[in-house]
């Protein structure tokens, strides 16, 4: 490795870091503007055009604000927890391809900081470490509400990591690789001759499982139980202020961008899209397509926050363990079967058998109510109020 290679690696890291930080600032501003419009409010409109500099002003205020530390905290852990959350959020983005490739002399430069053999398993590993920052913040604060928020966060993130991992495993099995570059390359062809070969088309159930799971992993509404303001007065970071609170705040939005980028890489073709012109122009157009796809998913995150109420905690756990996890296991087995079948037969046979399977599933779903054990007449009679109840009511 010579000086040119070091310069290329440094340039890619700086470009990814700058793109990510600018995206985080734009997400914070865009969420406040969009939610205000959805709720018939004005939103930030003072600093800069359309209030776009409000995020910088709020960040400066938080970082220069007086830092208050409660007296009964575990000092070392209390200080380390926000740094852990921020650092994990920063390094997770390294394996995401955010543009095309071009040549500098004989060197091929891919707009991706790191393309390891383990591929997107790096994302799973970093998301698992991210749990520690939150649970340690809740435990070290020495207060009841942060501790409850940390416990909730641990249970929630561990529960939905299983379904999220199964959704990713389906894509790994379908593409036969863990590398992010190979997953993107597998989506550059066309499906059925005219559709883009994005994995969201053949792997729609895996997309739904993964996307719902990452919403819960990032603790965004309607899964924001660990920081529920009405119950836990902000949860695990209640006792944090100033720059340390800003680290948690930024880590949350950084994680939203990261999971959106991973979703685009797995299911929406990554930076692939129509290109033209010289090689370096095609690489930059890949960045444009990547940013556009990520922006669509970020809008969905904001849309969910503005429209859906917070879930009840028992229903949150039921969704993760009783619905998402079984569906993930079933889809992994179905994907494995389809891959083996595709290797053994032609595509037409695979599509025919998939159509038969979908038809059978639809028929069973429609016929299931016919075999219900509960009698509608008995149900209506059992739910009707008795005369004794009427007397008590009167």
N, C-alpha and C positions, 0 to 999 in steps of 0.2 A: 504494500500500500504506500503510494507516494503522496506528495503534497496535494496533487490535483484530486485524488480520491478523498482525502480528508476534507478539502474544500467543498466537494460535491456533497458529501455526507452532512457537513455543517450547514450548507445552504438548504438542503432538504429539510433538516430538522428545524431551522429557523423559519422556513416557509410554512411548514405544518403548524408550528407553534403560533406564528402570526395569524394564520387563517383561523385557528381554533380560538385564540383570544378575541379576535375581531368578531367571530361568530358568537361568542359568549356575550359580548357587549351588545351586539345587535339583537340577540335573543331576549335579553333582559328588557331592553327598550321596546322591542316588538311585542313582547307579551303584555307589558303594561298598556301599550296603545291598543292592541287588539281586544284585550279584556275590557278596557274602558269603553270601546265602541260597541262591544256586544252587550254591555250593561248600561248603555245610554249615558255614559259619563265622558268627561273631556280627556282625562289622562295627562301625561306629561306634555307640556306645550310651551314652556318658557325658555329653556336653555337650548339655543341652536334651532335650526329648522325642524319643525314638528317635534321639538323637545328631544332631539337625538343625543344631545350632550348631557341629558339628565343623568344617565348612567355613570358618566365620568365624575360628575359632581357628587353623586351618592357614594361612589367608591372612594373618592378623596375624603369625604366626610368621615366614612367608617375607619379608614386607615389612620386618620389623624385624631380620631376621637379618644377620649380618656379610656384607658383599659381598666376595668374593675374586676378584681379577682376575689371571690368569696373566701372567707377565712377557713372554712372546713373542707377545702378541696385537697385532693391528692396532687400536689403541685406538678410533679414530673409528667404524670399521665395527662393531667389537665392541659399542659402546654403542648404535649406531643400529639394529642388527638386531632386537632384541626389541621396541623401540618401533615399528618398521615393521610387524611381525607383529600387534601389538596394535591399532594404529590402523586397519590394513586390515580387521581383524576387526570393529572398531567401526562403520565407515562402510558396510559392505556391507549391513547390515540396513535402510538408509534406504528402499529401494524396495519393501519388502514390505508389502502391506496386511494389517494385523493386526486389523481390525474393520470394522464397517459404517460408515454415514454418517448424519449428522443435520444439522439446520439450526440456526444461531444467527442469528436475524433473517432476512435475505435471503442469508446466506452458508451454503453447503453445506460441512460439515466432514467430510472423509474421514479415517478413522484410518489414515493412511499419511503418512509424513514427506515423501516426494518421489515424484512420479509422472512421470518424464521421458519424452520421446519414445523414447529408446533402450530404455526399459523394463528388462527383465532382462538385457540385454547389460551393464548396470552390474555385475551379479554376476559375469559372465565376466571383465570387465576387472579387477575387484578380486581375484578368485581368481588371475589371472595375476600381479598385482603381489605377492601374498602369497608367491609362490615366492622372491622376492628376499630376504625376511627370513630364510628358512630357509637358503638357500644361502650368504648372506653370514655368517650366524652360524657355519656350519660352516667356511667358509674363514678367517674372521678369528680363530678360536680358536687357530690355530697348532698343532693337534694332529691326529694321523692319524684317530682315530675320528670326531670331528666332521666332518672333511673328507669321509670316506666317507659319513657320514649325509647331508651336504649334496648330494653327487653323486647318491646314491640318490634323495633327495627330488626333485631337479630332473628326473631321468629319469622317475620315477613320475608326478609331477604333470603334466609336459608330455604324457606318453603318454595319461593318462586325461582330460585336458582336451579332447582331440579327440572322444572318445566322449561326454563330458558335453555338449559343444557341439552335437553331432549330435542327442542326445536332446532338448535344448531347441529346436533348429531344427525338429524335427518338430512340436512344440506350436505354435511360431510360425506355421508353414505352415498347420496345422490351424485355428488361430483367426484368422489373417490380421492379427495385431497383435503388437507387441513389448511393449506396456504391460501391467504387472501387473494393473491394474484391468480392462482389457479381457479378459484371460485369465480372471480370476475371474468376470466377468459372463457369459462364454461358458459357464460351468458351472452357472449358476443355474437352467436349465430342467430338463426331464425327458427321459430317453432311453427310447424305446419306450413312453412313456406312464406308466411306474411306477418306473423306475430314475433315480437322480440322474445328471445329465449330466456327471459328473466325467470328466476326460480319462483316468483310469486304466483305464476300461472300453474305449473304442475305441483307446487308445494304450498298451496294456499292454506291448508290447515296448519302447517308448520309456521307459516308467517303469522297467523292469528295467535297461535300459542306463544311464539317468541315475542311478538309486539306487546301483548297483554302482560307478559312476564316482565319485560324491561320497564314498562310503566310502573309496575309494582316495585321493581328493583331500584328505580330512581326515586321512589316515594313521592310520585306526583299524583295529584288528584285524578281519580277518586280513591287512590290508595295511599293518601298522606296521613295514615294513622300515627306514625311515630312522631310527627310534629303537629298534631291536631291542636289548633289554637284554642278551640272551645273547651277541650278537656285537659290538655297538658300544657297550656300556655307556651307553645312552641317546642315542647318535648325535649329532645336530647341536648339542644343548644340553648336552653333557657338561661343558664348562668354565664353565657358567653356574651361579650360585647366588643366593640371596636374592631381591630384588625382580625382577631380570631373568629369573631362571628362572620366577618366578610369572607374568610377562607371557607367556612361551611357553605355560605351563600353561593360563592363562586363554584365550589365543588359540585353542588347540586345542578347548576346550569351546565357546567362542563360535562357532567355525566349524561345529561339529556342530549347534548350534541354528540357525544361519543356513541351512545346506544343508537341514535338515529343514523350515524355513519355506519355502524356495524349492520344495521337493518338494511341500509342501501347496498352495502357490499354483499350481503347474503342473498337478498331477494330482489333487488331492483337494478342489478347490473353494474353497481359501482359507478365509476366514471365513464362507462361506455355510453355512446350515443353517436348521432350523425356528426361526422367531421369532414373537414376539407382543408386544402391549403398545404403549406409545408409541414414538416414533421413537428416542429416546435409549436406551431399554431394548433395542430391536432392535440398535442399534449395539454395546452392551455384550455382548449375547448372541453377536454375531459374534466378539468377543474370546474368549468362552468356547469356542465351537466351534473357533476357531483354535488355542487352547492345547491343547484335547483332541486334535486331530489331530496336532499337533506332538509331544505326549507319546507318542502311539502309535509314531511313528517313532523317537523317542529310546529307547524301550524296545527297539526292534529293534536299534539300535546297541549297547546294553548286552548284549542277548541274544547278539549275534554275538561280542562280546568274551569272554563267559563260556563259549562252546561251541566256537568254531572255533580250530584251531591256526594259527600264522603260516605264510603261503605261502612257498615257495622263490622266490628272486628271478627266476630265469629263467621260472618259471611265471607270475609276476606280469606280466612283460613280454609273454609269449606271450598271456595273456588280454587285455591291452590292445590289442595290435597285430594279432593274428591272429583274434580272436573279436569283441571289442567294437567295434572300428573298422569291420570289414566289415558287421556287423549294423546298426550305426548308419547307414552309407551306404545299405544296402538299404532300411531303414525310412524314411529321408528320401525316397527315390525312390517308395516305395509310398504314403507319405502325400501327396506331391505329385500322384501319379496319382489317388488317391481324391478329393482336393479338386477337381481338374479334372473328374473324372467326376461328382461331386456337383453341380457347377455346370451340367453339361450335361444330366443326367438327373435322375430322381426318386430318393427315398431307397430305395424298394423295389429298384430296379435295382442300386444301390450295394451294399445288403446281400446281394443274390443273388450278385453277382460276388465279393464278399468271401468269402462262404461257399464258392463254387467254388474260389477261390484257396486257402483254408485246407484244403479237402478234398484238393486236388492236392498241397499241401505235405506233408500227413500220409501220403498214399499213397507219395510219393517217399521219405519218410523211412523208412517201413516196408519198402519194396522195395529200398532201397540195399544191405542186407547180402546180398541174393540175387546181386548182381553183383560181389561182392568177388572179387579175383584170388587171394587166399590160400586154399589148400585146408586145411580143418581137420585132415585126416589128416596132411598134410605138416608142418603147424605143430606138432602134438603129437609127431611123430617127431623134428623138428629140435630141440625143447626137451628131449627125453629125454636123460639122461646117457649118455655113451659108456662103453665098457668101460675105456678108458684113464683116464677120470675116476674110475671106480670103483676102479681099482687105486691111483690117487694118493690117493683118500680113505681107502682101507684102509691 
